[in-house]
Amino acid sequence: KTRIETIMRQLARWYGIDIVYSGKVKDHFTGTISKQVGIEKVFRMLELTGAVQFSLSGSKVTVRPSAE
């Protein structure tokens, strides 16, 4: 199980994005993501967990917990 901060650090390196957090995502994630998958698809996959949401503005990504 991996924290969102660890996942986002890896994605920042792969895709050259800047990460900003708005709130604390408490869930942990399990899975494999290929470098060849587009960043939008990665975000959609993570959002399908119901634990996290993303906003993209240029190269800045805001990560926040999903509304309960």
Secondary structure, DSSP 4 states (H G I P E B T S, - for coil): -EEHHHHHHHHHHHHT-EEEE-S----EE-----TTS-HHHHHHHHHTTTSEEEEEETTEEEEEEPP-
